[in-house]
Structure formats: structure tokens, C-alpha cells
Amino acid sequence: MPLLILAVLTLLIIGLVLGQPYYRRWQRQRIAARPFPEAWRKILKQRMPYFRALPADLQLQLKKHMQIFIAEKAFIGCDGLTVTDEMRVTIAAQACLLLLNRPNHYYPALRSILIYPSAFIVETAQTDAAGLVRQEQRVLSGESWGQGKVILSWQDTLSGAADPHDGHNVVIHEFAHQLDQEQGPTQGAPVLSRSSDYQQWSSVMQQAYDDLQQRLALGLPVLLDPYGATNPAEFFAVLTEVFFEKPAELNTEHPALYQLLSRFYRLNPLSWQ
């Protein structure tokens, strides 16, 4: 009898594990089938001028993505902040821009979004050339963790959404890091469709990254935020901001970069202008 009970329990566990993807797919279909709340539509109109520029099919797709994203992720207020639907909708709308034409993705490693009222302070350990470790404080508007968390400043989230053409968007930036972190530490190389794509990705990105550093060293004007020259991971995140918010400028100055990002995100923001 104990062996029979063990066998039944084993089969139940196997069934639960194997059935989980099907249940998740069914659950997401149910969520996406619900009407998009009217209150959320008003928030989109008020907070997301970017939304009006999208073609009708992408608007519909974005709303479905948002419904699933909001249902699956935990939004947590920090420093006394009370999370509202305005925060959930505004953050989800920007984060889900990166998911358009990428079905069933939804940042699988991400569990929670922590929201501070404004820029927040983070303490980090820095090791100098002599090997001494010292604590440093940094003021941040956003941060992406590999442990399933994104941290955002609500003030900076609002300002990033308000101007969709300035090339700066903290939500897009941090969620680009989430894509980059799916295979481990950020390195500026997210998961690509085919293994053969990595060589071209590395070549084009490295050349553009080196060019940005050289232009900054010479004091020449640059399209990308200088913060992108920090490391390849920040370069990818900054580049993603510009791809969505300044596609014409990016295509003019760096056509190879624009085509690379267009293939990765399966989108052509130039056609939305």
C-alpha cells in the first residue's frame, strides 16, 4: 500500500509539472479575453501619448499584454507609497512595448516591481585597485535585478512616459535589462531567435559601442546617452530607449544598429511616426 500511495503521488506531481505550461496558457487566454477596463483606457490616454502613435493592431496587442502582465506581476510600494491602478497601467504599458510581436513571453523570471515615490538611494560595494572594499551610495531612477525584481522611481516613470521622443525612458531601460538577464548576468546580449544570429549581433554592437566611446573621448556629439558607454549591458538598454523613442535618428546615424534592433524586437517604430 505505501508503494501504491507513493506511485500515485509521483504521478500527480509529474502531471502537475507537465500540465503547468498548458494551465498557464489557458489562464492567459482567459485574462486576455476580458474587456479592457475603461478606467485603464483613461489612464493610457492621460499618461501614454506613445500609445496613440501605435497602429490599431499593436494597440490591441499591447492592451492584452498589459492585462496579463498586471495579473501576473506583483506591484509593491516602497517608502510609504500606495500602489494605484495608475501606476500599474503606466508601468505595464511601457514594459509591454518590448513584448509586442513576442507572444507568451512576459518576462518569465520577473516576479515583482518595486515602486519608490522618486529617485532612491542604493548602497553598493566597490573594490579599488588596492583590493580595498568601500561602500558607495548611488541615487537611481531605476534598477533591474536578476532575482526577479525591477525597481522604479514613480516620478521618473511619469516623466519618461510623458515625452515619448526624448530618448529617455527608465521603464524601457530597466525592462531591456530584464531581457538581457534571462540567461544570467547582463552582458548586452539577450536571447536571440537563432544561434547563428549571435555573431552578427556581437559584431554590430561591439563596433557601435566602440564608436560611442571614441566619440565621447574626442568630445564629439552623440545620439545615445553617454551612460551607454559604461558597459555593453548599459549600451543595449540605452540603445533600446532610443530605438523606441528616436527611431528616425537612430536609423539615420546607425542603420545597422536600427536593423539589428528591429529584427530582435520584431518591430519597425519608423512606421509609427
Phi, psi and omega in degrees: 000313178303322179295323179294316178299317179298319180296318179296316179298320179298316179296321179296317179296315178300318180297320179295317181295313182290330183275349184301313179300322180292320178296317180298317179298317179296317180297318180293322177298320178296316181295315182294336181282345181289150174298142178287125185302137180299323179297326178290324177301318180296322178294318178301315181295323183282319190256345187234076176301336177301325185300322183293338181279344183286145171300157186302320182293325178284329174300314180296316180297319180298318181297320178295317177301317181298318181300317180290317180301312182294325180290329188264337185256147178267130177253121187237125178278143180237159181054040176082004181285132175265122182287134179239168175298328177301319179292313180301312184292316182296317179291313182298320181299320181283319179296323184280350171304324182285351182257355180302136182062017176235076188295149173060034179262283173059034175048074189301331181276346185278130179246325187214151175242117179265130186241122174260154179301322181211195180305144186236162183257133178237133176264130179231152177266126179242136179254124181274182185297334180274359180088005179277137181260129177228151180271133178235148176254134177234140176263121186237153173259348179189158178202142179245127180254147176285351181269030174082025182227146168236136179245132184226147168271125180296320179301315181286331175297317179295315182293326177293323180285328186294326180242098184277009183233012182266355178080009181232121180207109186294326180291312177302318181300309184290328179280339168295322175299321179300319176297321181292333186271003186293337178250014180131207181301148180296136178213011179080016181224089178289175179291123180258163185296320183229148179297332180289346182282341187293327181295314178294319179303311182298317183294310183293316182293319181295319180297317180291322179296315178297321180297319179298315180297320180294316180296321178294320179296329181269358180075023181273153179293147181226151177281318184279150175301133179306336178300336178295343179275001181297312179193167183301328180294315179290328177299315179297318181293316178295318179299321179296320176303313182290324179302317181278329188255337178225057185297322182295315180295319180295318180294326179288314185275327184221069184302325180294321177295316181299315180296322179297313179291325179297321178290320182294311182276352179059038183220158176227082182301340177302327183282354181268349186292000000 
